[in-house]
Each structure stands twice: as structure tokens, then as C-alpha cells.
Amino acid sequence: MTPQELRASFGLAGIFGLRMLGMFIILPVFALYAAKLPGGGSHTMVGIALGAYGLTQACLQVPFGWLSDRWGRKRTIYLGLVIFALGSLVAALAQDVDMVIVGRIIQGAGAISAAVIALAADLTRDDQRTKAMAIIGMTIGGTFALSMAAGPVLDRMIGVPGIFALTGILAIAAVLVVRFVVPEPGQAAAHKSPAQPASFRSVARDRQLLRLNYGIFALHSILMALFVVVPFALQAHLPSGSHWRVYLPVMLGAIVLMLPPMLLAERRGLQKPVFVGAVVVLIGSLAILMLAGGGLSALVVGLLAFFAAFNLLEATLPSMISKRAPAGAKGTAIGIYGSVQFIGTFVGAASGGWLSQHYGTPAVFGFCGTLAVVWLLLAFGMRIPRGLQTRRYQLPRTDAQTASGLVRSLSGLPGVREVSLSGEGVAYLKVDSSGFDEQNVIKLLAGES
């Protein structure tokens, strides 16, 4: 990776980390806090307070992705972070569960995941994008582990309202990271994307994108369902305040385990075998957890295998989405992807809780296993996107008919696989670097050929 790609990757990972730390850190302490508030006697209301964030995230990922295509990535991220900080303030000042729900809804309205991932795609080359997504994924995983340990400590020091206030401060810190750490995408990347009426429909109906979207739905549904039952299994061996002693080494070990196959996939073109293998490992980890029989060692092994597969898949899926998406609709495609991810978060948590209450822990593992097996079947028919690059060129000022002719000519050049035209006269080319010669484009736009 180039220095700019590393700076972009770590900067954007920092944004995710600061934002997700604020979300994860309340998980181990929120239910106990909410139960003491007016209206907190209803577990349904407590569940809604936790899930409201995911629902508004799901609803607004596509609009924020669309907005980032047209208004610019950084502007959209600034807006989302400010909304998130406002929601944190409302939750910090809440005196009852209803106002906490309002705060959580506002927090979720700052749905910047699609814009951040699209900016990562803008600032990294196709062949380096999985590494960038891995950095982001590892940051999220590390943030989760840190949150499990830090939440109870901060609760004793500043209480849950103080944690919500800290969440707002972290969101403002993320604004500063965007401004001063993340590189500018450049004039070509900070564009208004093509206004193509059919682009959303084509993205939503693309069968390969649908396979990837199901994957992220299943992955996060399984994650949330597991965390309905796994903490109780751990509690048989460790008090809740000591669960970090399991989560922290498991997360660190999972990161170490996922790096070799990820690098192997990129360097030797084995993306599909590694991807399918990770789904198989995911299924195996669920089997280990289901058959653990309450043993701590088996639980640790199962969690280690689960998070190794989870981290690899979490890092790989956004890269595949960005490569598969049309050149001018990355934000839209990633917005749909983000919406499906948060729908999975809500469905997994709700289904896991309902199944656990009515049918017990085995039903939760059966639910997770079914999702994973369906994903495996879909993954066998998956086509790995070729290593294409996106190039941007300013077209000369001309009438619509001439511009349309230029697009047709560009489409016919060797190595050019796709051409999209923006409303501002910018052409976006997806090209196969092995057969592409940029001089052909330059000559065509200069009227020399």
C-alpha cells in the first residue's frame, strides 16, 4: 500500500473505531441502567432502545450512500457524525426510557458507514482494497473487545449518561480525524455521481450483489444471536466483570489467524476458495459452540474459530461489493449493503432472544446454522469480481449528442469494461489494467482518434 492508502485506511478505521466504541461500550451495562429508568421495567422497551439504532441505520444507509455519491463523501460523513453526536447528547440527558429511545433513533440517523466505505474505495486501488477493509474490520473487532472490558469500568466512573456524553465527544473527535487525517479524495473523486434513473434498480437486482448482501445479513444476524446466549454460557465459568479475559485474547488471536488466508487470497488469486472456506469455518465454529456442553475450553475454541472467520468475511465482503458495483454507483451499492447489515443486526438479536426464551439455546444455534448453510450454498455460485480499476476523466465541453458519442467510443477501447457519465461531464471508466492504455483515452478526448 502507498503512504496515502495507509493514511486513508488508518484514518477511516479511526472514524469507525471512535464511532463504534461509543456504540459497543454501552452493551455490557445498558440493560441494568435502563431497568432503573421510568418505563425500564419492560424488557421489550429496553430491547427497542437497543435496537432502534440499528433500524434507523438500516433505513438511512441507502440515502446516505446516495448522498455521498452526489454531495461528496466527506461532507456526508461530517453531517452523519454531527447527527450522531446530537443523538448521544439526547440519550445522555434522558430521564426515561422513551427519551433514550429518541436519542438512539437520532444516533442511528447518522448512517455514515456506506459513505466511509465508499471513501475508502475512492482512496485505495482495487488490489489493495481488501487490506484497507481488513484494517477497518480489525479496528472494529478490537474496538468491540476494548468495549467489553471498558464498559463496566466507565459505568462505575461516570455512569451510563456519562458514557453517552463520551460517545458524543468521540463523534466530534471523528470529525477532526476526517478533516485532518483522511486524505482529500481529489476533485475527480469528490464528484456528484451519475444521475442514472436505472442505476438503483440495477444495483438492487444484481444477483452477485444479492449473494454478497445475504452474506452480510447472515453474518451479523449470527453475531447478534450468539451474543444473546454466549454471555450466559461464559457466566457459568466467570463473573460478568471478567468476561473481557476471554473476549480480548480471542479477538487478538482471531486477527492473527485471519491475516495469512487473507494475504494468500490476494496474492495468489484464491479469493473464492478462501471465502468459501471461511464460511465452512463459520459453520464449524457454530457446531463447536453448540456441542461445547458448557466447557470453557470448548467455548474459547469455538469463539476463536468464529471470530477468525467473522473478521475475514467482514473484511472481504465490502471489497467485493465495491469491485462488483457499477463505476458511478459505489455509494448506492454500499448503502444497500449497509442497510442489509443493520437489518441483520436487528433480526439476529430479536430472533435470538425470542428463540432462547421459548425454545432454549439449541434453537438459537439451529437458527445460526441454517443461515450459515444457506450462505455456503449461495457462495458456491458466487463469481469473484475481476481486478478492475476505476479511472476518472473530464470530458470536453460539448453537446449531449457528441458526449454520447464519446462515451460509446470510450466503451470500445481495449481494456475498458464499463463507462458511466456524470451530470458534470466526468466519465468514470472501469478498466482491466492488463489490456488498458490510458494514452488511447487521452487521444480520444483530445480529438486525435
Secondary structure as GFF3:
##gff-version 3
##sequence-region A 1 449
A	DSSP	alpha_helix	3	24	.	.	.	ID=ss1
A	DSSP	alpha_helix	30	34	.	.	.	ID=ss2
A	DSSP	alpha_helix	43	71	.	.	.	ID=ss3
A	DSSP	alpha_helix	73	93	.	.	.	ID=ss4
A	DSSP	alpha_helix	97	109	.	.	.	ID=ss5
A	DSSP	alpha_helix	113	123	.	.	.	ID=ss6
A	DSSP	three_ten_helix	126	128	.	.	.	ID=ss7
A	DSSP	alpha_helix	129	180	.	.	.	ID=ss8
A	DSSP	alpha_helix	186	189	.	.	.	ID=ss9
A	DSSP	alpha_helix	199	205	.	.	.	ID=ss10
A	DSSP	alpha_helix	207	235	.	.	.	ID=ss11
A	DSSP	three_ten_helix	240	242	.	.	.	ID=ss12
A	DSSP	alpha_helix	244	268	.	.	.	ID=ss13
A	DSSP	alpha_helix	271	290	.	.	.	ID=ss14
A	DSSP	alpha_helix	296	324	.	.	.	ID=ss15
A	DSSP	alpha_helix	330	359	.	.	.	ID=ss16
A	DSSP	alpha_helix	361	380	.	.	.	ID=ss17
A	DSSP	beta_strand	388	394	.	.	.	ID=ss18
A	DSSP	alpha_helix	400	411	.	.	.	ID=ss19
A	DSSP	beta_strand	416	421	.	.	.	ID=ss20
A	DSSP	beta_strand	426	432	.	.	.	ID=ss21
A	DSSP	alpha_helix	438	445	.	.	.	ID=ss22
###
